[in-house]
Amino acid sequence: MRIFAVCILISVVPLIVGCGGGIWENQKTIPEPPLITTSSGLKYSDFFVSPLSIISYGDTVLMDYRGFLPTGQQFKSTYDDGAPVEFVVGDGKVIAAWDEGIVGMGVGGKRKLVAPPDLAYGSTGNSELGIPPNTTLTYYIEPKERKPITLEVTESGLQWGDIVVGTGPSPGPNDTVVVKYKGWLTDGTVFDSTPEGQTSEFKLTGLIQGWKEGLSTMKVGGIRKLVVPHTLGYGPSGAPPKIPGYATLIFRIELVDVKPES
């Protein structure tokens, strides 16, 4: 657990960012930490780690950023525009690199993202921003404010909140669900997820109780956050080696389709 916000100083690389008061709207040269690559292909590095108001899926955030092409040309800066961007994390209305890359940051943190095309603007690019097709983009992001998602608590102890409310059918108790999902331990460790660009298919009867309950009231097209206590998850034994005993689990689930029992 991080107790204090820290500036990470490693190799020196000139960048249009800074560390300290005033931070990234000022042009300063600071050391650059090494990049970490996630399973999706997103690369990130933390210049300043904040322990304040940690961001999770479903939260609404205000974020400042600078965006750069591979040539080093800046194509967008909210610092210059004077207006941070606001979005709901995980609702799919911004590029996937932002949805993934801001999770786990604290308000006031500073992070670099290197987004491959499939996590940015893909094969179409963005002509309005001057981004060609199939372009890898670099962002320097700084969350300014977080409004947490409101979670409902059921009698069983399951916590849930809708990031996007679906409009299609809900699954029956014996149906098969087609989903995209990601699961975390409470320390932020990802223990499982649907492979990028794919879906996962499960018979509802074979799932943990937290998923059975949480999915039962979802509608196709919806995206939901679940916080599953161990009593509705994997219990005292866990699911070694990735899930320890008595673990509370956090999920982001998108219900793509329902296949009724045949």
N, C-alpha and C positions, 0 to 999 in steps of 0.2 A: 504494500500500500504506500502511495506517495503522500507524505505529510506536508512537504513544502514544495512550492513551485520552484523549478530549477531551470536555468539556461544551460543547454548542452553545448559544450565547446569542443570541437574535434579538429578537422582539417580546415585550413583557411581557404575560402573561396569567395570572390566578390559577388554579392547579390544585392538586389534592390529590396532589402529587408533590414530589420534591426532587432536588437534584443534589449529590453529595458523599457522605461517609460516612453510613451510616444510610439514606439514599436514600428510597424511595417508601413505606415504612411510616410515615414521618413526614409530617405535613401541613405543607407549605411552599408558598410562592408563588415560582415560577420563570418565566423567559421560555419561551415556546413556539416551537419551530422550525416552519417552514412544512410543510404536508402534501404528500407525494408520492403520486400515484395510479398504481397498477400497471395492467396490461392487464386484470386480472380485475375491477377496480373497487375493490379494497382501497386504503385510504389509510393512510399511516403517516408518522411523524416520529420522529427519534432525539433524545432528550434527553441521552443519555450513550452514547458509542460505546466499546465494549470490544474490544480486539484479542485477548482471551484465549479459547481453545478455541471456535473458530467453529462454529456449528451448521449442520448439513446434513440433508437427508432421510435417514431411517433411524436417526438418533441418538435415544437416549432422553434426555429432559430433565426436570428439575425446574424448575417455573416458578411464581413468585408473580405475582398480578395483582389489579387492581381492575376491575370492570365497571360501566358506567353506561348508563342509559336516556337517550333524547334530552332528557328533562326535567332531567337532571342527578342523578337519584336513583341511588344506588349499589345494585346488586342482588346483588353478590357481591364478597368480598374474602378472598383467602387470607391476607393479612396479619392480618386480624381473626380468621380461623379458626385461624391458627397452623400450617397445613399446606399447603405448596406442592403443586400438581397435578403428576402425573407422566404423561407420554405419549410415544409413539413418533411422531416427526415424519413425517407423510406416510402413516400407516396408515389414515387416514380415520375414526378413532374420536373425534376432537374436531372442532370447527367448522373449516371450511376456512380461515377467516381466521387461525386460530392456526397451522395447518400451513404456510400461505404466509408469514405475517407474522414468524415466529420464525427462518426460514431466513436465514442471513447474519449473525445477531446473535452477539456473543461473550458468554460467561458474565459476568454483572455489568452488561451493557448495559441501557439503559432505553428503551423504545419505546412510542409511542402508536399504536394501531390504530383505525381507523374502519371497521367491518365492515358493508357493506350486507346486507340480509336474506338474499340468496342465498348469502352466505358465512358466515351465522350460523345463525339458527333458522328462516328462511324463512317460509312461509305458515302454519305451525303454531304458531310461537312456542315458549315453554317455560313452562308454567304453574307448574312447581315453583319456577322462579327469578323468576316474575312478569313474564315477557317476553311482550308481546302479539305477535300475528302481524305479519309484514312490518315488523319494527322494525330500524332501524339502531342498532348498538351501538358504544360506545366502550370500549376496553380500554387499560389501562396495564400493560405486561408487563415482567417482569424475570427472565430465566433465571438460576437459581441453580447448576445443575449439569448437566453433559453427559456422557453415556456413549456414546462413538462406536460406530457400527455396525461389526461385524466384516466385513471384506471379504476374499473369497477371491481369489487371483491364479492365473490359468490360465497354461499354457505360452506362450501367445501374448502375454501381458502384460495381458490384460483383467482388470480388477478388478470384482467383483460382490458384492452382498450383498442378501439378501431382507428387505424391510420387512414384507411379508405373503407367506406361502407359499400358493400357489393349490392348488386341489383338482381342477380340470378337466383337460382334455387339453392336451398340449404340441403346438406346431406342427411339422409336417413341413417339410423343406427347400424344398418348392415351394408351401406353403400361403400363404394370405393372413391377416394378423393385424389384429385390431381393437384399438387401443390408445388410452390417454390418456398423454401424455408431456410432459415439459418438459426443455429442454436448456440447460446453462450452460457458459460458459468458466470457467477456473479462477479468474478474478478476480471471479466472481459475476455477470457479465453474462449475462442470458437472451438466447439467440440464436434460440430457436424453442420453440413449445409448441402443444398442441392447444387450440383455442378453448374458453373456459369453457362447460361444459354439452354439449360435443360429443365425438365420437370421431374418430380418424384411422385410415385403412385403408391398408395397404401389402402389396404382394407381397413375401414374404421375400427372394426372389432379387434384388430391386432395392435392397436396403438395404446400408449400410456393413457391413463385416465384424464390427465390434464389436457391432452389433445382431443380426446373424445368429447369432453365437456366444452372445450374452447371452440372446436370446429362445428359443434352441433347447431349453433345459432349464427354462424357465418353464412353469407351468401356468396355465390360465385362472383368473382371480380373484386371481392373484399381483401383487405390486408389488415391483419390484426397482430397486436403484440400480446403475448402471454407470459406471465410470470408464474411458473409452476413450482409449488412446494414439493419437497421430497415425498410427501404422502400421496401426491398425485403423479409422481414421476417414477424414479427408480429406487425409492425407499432407502433403508439403511445400508443395503449392499452396493448401491450405485450400479454403474455399468463399466467396470474397469476395461481398459486403463484410462479412458478419457473422462468418465464421470465418477467422482468419488461418492461415497456413501453420504446420505443426508443432504445431497446437493439440491439447492434451488436452481431452477433452469429458466432461462429467458429465451423466448422464441419470437421471430418475425415470420409470420406465415401468410402467404398469398394463396387464396383458394382459386385455382385456375379452372377447375371443372369438377363435376360430380357424375359418377357413373353408377346409376341405380343398380340395386341387386337384381341379377337376372334370374 
